[in-house]
Each structure stands twice: as C-alpha cells, then as structure tokens.
Amino acid sequence: MADTENTYEVAVIGAGPAGLAAASEAAAGGAHTVLIDAAGQFGGQYWRHADEQSSSEDPAVWHHGWKTYTGLASAVDDAISAGKLQYLPASHVIAAEAGSPFSLSIAPVPESQPEHQGLTQIRAHTVVLCPGAYDRQLPVPGWTLPGVMAAGGIQAFIKTQGISPGQRVVLGGTGPFLLSAAASVLQAGAEVAAICESSDLTGWVPRGVSAALVPSKGKEGAEYIALLARHRVPYFRRRAVVAIHGDQRATAVSTARLNRDGKALPGTERIIEDVDLVGLGWGFVPQSELVVQLGAQMFRDADGSLVAEVDKDQQSSVPGLYLAGEITGVAGATAAVAEGRIAGRQVAGLRGGGRPPRSSADIKDRVLRRNHRLFAQAMHRAHPLPQQWPEWLTDETVICRCEEVPWQKTKEAIDSLSAEEPRGLKGATRIGMGWCQGRMCGQAADCLASSDSADVAQAVARRGPAIPVSLRALAGESGRESS
Amino acid sequence: MTAGEFRTVTVTVDGRRVTTEAGRTVAATLMLAEDRLHWRETRFAGKGRGLFCGIGVCFDCLVTVDGQPSLRACLVQVAEGMSIETEPMDG
C-alpha cells in the first residue's frame, strides 16, 4: 500500500475552474501532482463542453471565459506531457482520510470506464479539494414530471449536445444563473416563455458598490439582459413556478406572485400553456461530502449553503487540506480560478519548508478573490430562498424523488415523530435514503428541520461513500494502477 | 473534420437500431433520436423519469448499457454497437 508510485506531493480533486487552476500552479511550482476528476475531460460543470473526440464545433460559442479555460487546460496538458502531472479522468474519490499523508480511495466512474472495477488507493501530502457544486432544488407540485429539469442540467445539455432539450421553456427559481440558462436556451434557438425570479431584487440596491467591484459580472449581466430584451422574454420578479402540470410530461406551469415571505398571493396565479421544458434552480449546493469526511470546520454561508472555512491561503482547519471554488462559498468561476491559483502556488511553494514568495500575479488573485466574494455575498442576500415555499405543496407532492416520499407523509413525520432534524426525517420517512443520497431533496429536508445550525446541514451532507458505488466495485480487487 | 460535419453512430435501444451523432450522451440520444422524455419507471408509483439534474447527481435517468444496469444516461456517451435497454412504458 505504501508504494511510492502511488504517493504524490499534491492531489488536486476536481478539474473545473478551481481544480485546473490549482493543478497548473502546483505543477508549475514543481510539485509532483495528481489531478483526479470524475469527468472524462477537463472543465467541471462551468466549462462542461462537447466530447472533444467527436465534436468539431468550437465550444467557445456556449461559454464565458473560454479563453481562461483553454489557457488553463493547455497549461495542465503541458504539465502532463512533461511528466510533472498525473491525470486520472473518469475517477471518483469516494473516501478520503486525513493524515500525513492523506489517503484517498478512488473508484472508476462506471459510465466512462465500464471495463474497470475496484478501488485504487493513493496517498498525498497535501490535498487541494475543488469539488464544485450542483443546482439547489426546492420541491414543487409536478417537479418529478418528465420535461422538468434542473436549470443547470438544461445548460449542461446545451453545452455538450449543442441543442436545447426543449423548444418552449419556463425557468423558475432565484439567482442570476437563471439568466445564464435562459441565454443558453435562446442561443440554441429555442423559446423562453418566462423567467420567474422569486426575489424582488431590491436587495441589490443598497449594495450596488459590491457589483461595481466586479466589472466582468456587470458586463455578463448586461449581455444577458440585452439578449432577453431582444427576444422579448418575459422576466417576472417576486413570482415563482408554484405548480407544474401534465400527465406523462410537463405541458404547463402555474406561476404566482409571492408575498415577502414567499407565500403565493391568492388571485395572482397565471397558467403558462404549451410548455415542453421547465428549468428549476434555486442557487447551488457545494459538494461537501469529502470535506465533511475529512472533518474540516464548516459554516453556513449567506445563501444557507454548508461551506468550509479557509484561511488566507485557502487552507482549511485540517492541516494540509486546501479548498478552492464553490466549497468555500458559492462565488462563481472567476473567484474559483483565483482561489485555485492561490492554493496551487501555496502548496507548491511550501514544499521547501519556507513561505512561498508573494508574486504580483498572486496579489492580483487575492484582490480578485476578495472582490468576487463581496459580490457573491451581496448576490446571496439579494436572492434568498422564499421561506414559505412549503405552502406551495400539495399532500401528494413528492419531496424525495428517489424514495417517492410525499409531502403528506413528511408532514406527519415532522408533527408526530418530532423528527425535527433531517436525520430524524430520514429514519421516519426514508427522505434522502435513495440513489441521490439527499442531493436533490437535501435543501428541502434542511429547511423543514427546525434548527438552522451548520450541524443540521452537515447531517444532510454526511454520506458513506461520496457517490453510490456498486458492491462489486467495493469488493473488487484494485482494477487499475494509477500510474 | 470541418465544422458542421459529424460522424454517426448506430446503437440499439431495446433491440431497435437507432442512428445518432457521435458525442451524444445516451440521454440525448433517447430524447433527440427517439423523442422520449422518460425511460425509467419509479419503484413505487410506477411514474416515468428521465433527465433531471443532467450532470450525474440525481440518478433519475438510469439505463442498462451493454448489460450493465443502473448507469446514468446523462454521463454515458454512445459508442458504435452499444446496446441500451430502458424500461419501456406507454406514452
């Protein structure tokens, strides 16, 4: 097990904006680095793009900051060619143990590596964890109908397939990402029938100074607004998709104006007909299971997300564990790249024992990080989750998609079993016990629990293996050498 | 390859031959070439499910590929001769 071949100075987990930045800097600094990623090619969710082997289309048309991506990707490719960096694609870190060195258990992702079985163990003296995030969901009547997708899932489909998965789309939820998803739909030639933003956006006004700090975000926002105006897309504030209708598939939605607490106002309901795709997104959930496993100190961010504490060099409360990107607070790709670079330089620079020198590039990244974090805090405060969203539910509304637990049963559990924290709810109802392990209903379970402490969110995020792994994979002998 | 050209790939879906573009995911193939929005039935209510999260997190889109069950259709790329099995439902 302790063979040096499987021991690295630095392990970077995740090849999205933060991970690519961290890996390129760590390798450039001379550290013997391994980059582990679940996908088959670089990019993460933000820069997810068509299969490079079969597509002739330039992915740049679907992306912001594509030049940043190509710069990072070629730096990482060069490091791989030079033998400074080992890249393990289609590989999922399912368990991590802190120590010196850290120990990581890696499973092949069966969708990309069906021929491989079994776990690989690697060791690393420092770990830079860049796990990214996925769409945050709130249950709504009809959200399990085919034709309802996560807003990010719609965009991922367009970015990889070059075509919209629906022709007349309604987007609902909160946050500027709805605009980004709408822009992708329009660009793919489909219609956006409405965007329902639950916030009234007045939260932005007194904090305009934060937006002025990040001109790139302002420019991106202005582009979206111009595109939506050109296509005459109806954009509603303080309105939500409160029900989705259809028999075998989504065909219509009900929207309603919300009061300040997020309750649907009687008499304001409108039906949008002839819809073939509904996209829902309520912000993002940072993937926290490995951080929880490793025992790093966490807290609730302004958007309610469970995120990890880091110091000015991106180091967590666990010595040697560095974190970059959404796991330190959902703040977008530019912040993630800055954090990844800071972490990568730091872990490479520390190898000699001394403090790494502060370069002008590093100082620039620290300013970028500060400004984008301030912007993100303002954004989160301007886009709160509607507190009274359970008022939209009917008794039959499915809360947990995997275990098909209806709202009626959930309510009974909350009332009679005093299951006031998510783990209690889990035991009483099987909420969060299915395939996705609470990733889709976790926000709902978290909201329905009575306490808002980070402990409750951590209970939701505490999972066995970080992804469901087949028993065959767990039992199988090591199917692959990592070098 | 120049822009606009693409290679085709032939797979089978529940025994039927289906031609799609290289680079498509199994989910996109079912949706675009087969016009299906759902291909799995839930255990209890028997409801149809298809693509939801689209990025491998929700496990709603599971299919059997080349005999291997419970794979996420959003993550599997089609390959020549691939056998895809769904849980066919009415509608």
Interface residues (C-beta under 8 A of the other chain):
Chain A: A38 G40 Q45 R48 A50 D51 Q53 S54 S55 S56 E57 D58 V109 P110 E111 S112 P114 Y134 D135 T144 P146 G147 V148 M149 A150 G152 G153 I154 A156 F157 T160 Q161 I163 P165 D247 Q248 R249 R401 C402 E404 G434 W435 C436 R439 M440 P468 S470
Chain B: M1 T2 A3 G4 E5 F6 R7 E21 A22 G23 R24 T25 A27 A28 M31 L32 L37 H38 T42 R43 F44 A45 K47 G48 R49 G50 L51 F52 C53 G54 I55 G56 V57 C58 F59 D60 L62 V65 D66 Q68 S70 L71 R72 C74 L75 V76 Q77 G91
